[in-house]
């Protein structure tokens, strides 16, 4: 089975994807695959050099390539992946989608210590970050809610099923 983890940046898609992979699945991180395709340039560098539109096109191409791969795997998507180019529809057609639903305050807490590698928030102060995350997560929520399954974070910062 192909498993696609979706959710806002900082939701833990990569971390929990790696946990699932330990249970016998191959693990892919969409951002890492894009970086490899771009000759080792980071997502931040791709954004800075070519812009978000170019990055989203690469993201969709890489997702389509991976969707065609035979076999079982877990894919940690980028936070914006489900919101562009009917990517969520594609993931639902070829596999099982799981929305890692994480509270805005926890996301902000995680992102505050990890802003520099994230091009959309790299230059924001903490107040700007909270406002941005709240607004953008609300805009993206309808796409995330298209997932076949939703897992909410518990009080111990864990998704119960994973």
N, C-alpha and C positions, 0 to 999 in steps of 0.2 A: 504494500500500500504506500502511496505517496502521501506524506503528511506535510501540510503547509501551515506554518505558524505565522499568524498575523497579529498586529497590534501596534500601538504607538511606540515610538522610540523610547528605549528605557524600560519596556515591558518585560524584558527577559527572554526574548525570542531565541537569541543565540545561546544563552546559558541553558535554557530548558531543552532546546533542540539538541545540544550536546549530551544532555542527560538521557534523552530518548535514544540517541545514537548508541549509547552504552548498552542498550537493551537489544542490540543486534541490527540496528539500522545504519545506513550510510548517512552522514550528516553533511549538508551544504549550507553555507551562509551566502545569500545572494550578493551582499556587498563585497565579500571576498572574491566571488567569481567575477564580478565586474572589475574589481581592481586587477585581477589576473589578466582579464581581457584587455585592459588598458596598460599593459606592460608594467604593472606594479604601482601605478599612480593610485594614491588613496582616493576615496570617495570625495573627500574635501578638495583635493587637487583637481579632480574631474569637474566638480562644481565650479571651482574658481576659474579654471581654464576655459571651460566650454559652456557652463550654465546648467541650470536645472533641467531645461527642456531636453538638452542633449543627454544628460544623465538618465532621464526617464525613458528615453528611447532605448538606450543601452540596457536598462533594467528590464524593459519589456522583451527585448530580443533575447536576453539571457534567460528570462523566465520561460519563454516559448521553447528555447533550446532544451532546457532542463525538463520541461513538461513532456517532451517527446522521448526522453530517456526511458528505457525499459527498466523495470525493477523497482524495489522499494527504497525509499529514502525519506529523510526529514529535511525540510528546507526552512530556514529562518529567513523571512522576507524583510525588506526594509519597511520602515513605518509608513511610507507613502505608496508602496507597491500596489496594494489593493485598490487604490484610488485613481489609477490611471489606466487608460487603454484597455478597459474591460479585463484587467488582470484577475480580478476576483472571480469573474465568471469562468475564466480559463482554469483557475485553480480548483474551483468547485467541480468543473467537468472532469478533470483528470485525477482528482484525489480528494483527500479529507482535509478540510480547513478548520483550524482551531484559532479562535480569537482569545488572546491572553489579555483579559480585561483588568487593567490596573488603575488604581486610584490616581487622580491627577497629582495629589500631594506627594505620593510616593515616586511618581515619575519625575517630578520636579526635583525632589531630593536626590534621586539617582543622577539626573542630568546635570545638576549643579556642579558635581565633581568631575563631569565627563563632557564638558561643552566643547573643548577645543577641537575634537575630532569630528564634530557634527556640524556640517556647513550651515544648516538653517538657523542654528542657535549660537554659533561660536562667539559672536560679539555682543551678546545680550547680557545685561545685568540681571540680578535675581528677580526683580519685580517684572521686568520685561519678559523674562523666561516664563514666569507663572502665567502671565496674561496670554502669551503666545501659545503655550501648551494647552491651556484651557480652551481657547478659541479654536485652535487647529484640531485638537482631539474631537471637539464637538462636531466640526465639519466632516471629519473622517469617520465618525462613528457609524453612519449608515452603511458605509462600505465594510467596515469591520463586522458589523452585525449580519452581514450576508454569509458569514462563516457557518458551517454546519454545526459547530459546537462552540460554546463559550465557556471559558474557565475563568473564574474570578479569583483574585489573590486573597488568601486567608490572612489571619492576623500574624502568622509566622513568616510572611512573605513567600508563601509557597502556593503553587497551583496544585490542588489536591490530587488530581488524576495522574499528573506527571510524577 
